[in-house]
């Protein structure tokens, strides 16, 4: 049994690679800003307010991370 694989060489596309890099960087910055905003909003709450919504202060970082990154 014979297999044939054809590939077309598109060469080294520097513009596409740089464009992808900048898009990834922009998305990372946006996610990081959302994480910081979420963390700050929760951290600004008083302990009583956090207790009302069932959040411990030590869990704020994990909650912000899960909210933004989904992990």
Long-range contacts (C-beta under 8 A, 24 or more apart in sequence): 31-68, 31-69, 34-68, 35-64, 35-65, 35-68, 35-69, 38-63, 38-64, 38-67, 38-68, 39-64
